[in-house]
Amino acid sequence: MRKRIRRHLRTAKYIVYKETLIDFKEHFWTFIGAFLGIAIMGLINSKYFTAYDNLFIIGSFGASSVLIYGIINSPLAQPRNLIGGHVVCALVGVTMHKLIPGELWLSSALSVALSIVLMQVTKTLHPPGGATALIANIGSPKIQSLGYLYVLSPVLTGATILLLVAIFVNNRTSHRSYPNNKKWYRIWHRYRR
């Protein structure tokens, strides 16, 4: 019994130790990627929209940044999930807002629930997508007035900017590879030579 407890304590100690190690290179590239991705969208927003519009930056892009720059090997952070998840959810969110315009609680609930199911069906599960669907319903009147243009801009264009920055930044070092796909990895490293 004591051996078993000691073994479990050693295992727990090892796991806690490994989880609390600080990898400065990893954190540096995470910072650079997240900064550049959001900064580029913010710059575009400030140049082409008024200061009060904020039509190009939506909250779900912050959560996407955590995935695609912070935990790049997650299946939920891959390009198919990033782009597909946001686009599917934006389509669902706008559709529900148009079908049920007077009942915010119902259109919001249906948007999020249907978005999750459709992301599962299309194998594009990306958690920030739920927020994208919700923003289509609870966003500012300017966002709501975009209708289906919301899917193209800010959602598709913003997600594409985040993806391009992620591909560029996450492949700057030999210990990071994005997307987590052997075919992409071979193509990228052949290109880098």
C-alpha positions, -999 to +999 in steps of 0.1 A: +000+000+000+028+024+009+047+016-023+016+024-043+011+057-025+047+066-031+045+057-067+014+079-071+031+108-053+062+105-076+039+105-106+020+135-094+052+153-085+066+146-120+035+158-137+033+190-116+070+196-123+066+191-161+035+213-162+052+242-144+084+243-165+087+276-183+098+274-219+108+310-228+111+303-265+076+289-267+062+318-248+081+343-269+067+329-302+032+326-287+034+363-278+047+373-312+020+354-330-009+366-309+004+402-310+009+402-348-024+385-355-045+409-335-024+439-343-028+434-381-066+432-376-066+462-353-045+482-378-069+474-406-098+483-383-083+516-375-074+525-411-107+515-427-133+519-400-141+547-376-129+544-340-164+534-328-172+508-354-149+479-342-163+459-371-132+440-379-122+427-345-146+404-327-141+388-293-139+353-305-106+361-323-090+365-289-100+330-280-088+317-313-055+333-307-051+312-275-055+281-295-036+288-327-006+305-311-006+290-276-015+253-281-007+248-317-008+210-317-044+209-305-068+194-330-091+223-323-064+248-334-059+234-369-067+254-401-098+234-410-112+240-375-102+277-373-117+287-407-145+262-409-156+266-373-158+304-375-176+304-409-201+277-400-209+295-367-212+329-384-236+314-410-257+298-382-256+330-361-268+353-388-294+328-400-309+325-365-309+362-360-328+367-393-353+339-386-360+349-350-353+387-349-375+396-319-364+369-294-328+375-286-327+347-259-340+321-284-320+331-314-288+332-292-294+298-277-303+282-310-273+298-327-248+284-302-264+250-299-268+245-336-233+258-343-218+232-319-237+204-336-228+216-371-191+219-362-192+184-349-209+171-381-185+190-403-155+180-382-146+217-377-150+220-340-134+253-328-147+265-294-144+302-302-168+296-330-196+295-305-188+331-296-188+340-332-224+327-335-234+345-304-218+378-315-240+377-347-270+379-323-258+401-294-233+423-313-237+460-319-264+472-343-237+478-369-226+441-367-262+429-369-268+452-399-241+434-418-263+404-422-245+377-442-216+401-449-206+393-413-195+359-425-171+374-450-159+403-430-150+403-402-152+365-397-136+349-428-111+377-434-102+379-397-098+341-394-077+340-426-054+367-412-050+348-380-042+316-399-016+333-422+002+348-392+000+314-374+016+296-403+043+322-406+051+326-369+046+290-356+071+277-382+099+301-373+117+275-351+124+238-354+105+229-323+072+244-335+052+231-364+018+244-376-004+231-389-001+197-371-002+178-403+027+158-418+019+168-453+020+205-445+051+200-424+070+185-453+059+212-477+068+240-453+103+226-445+110+220-481+101+256-488+122+269-459+154+254-473 
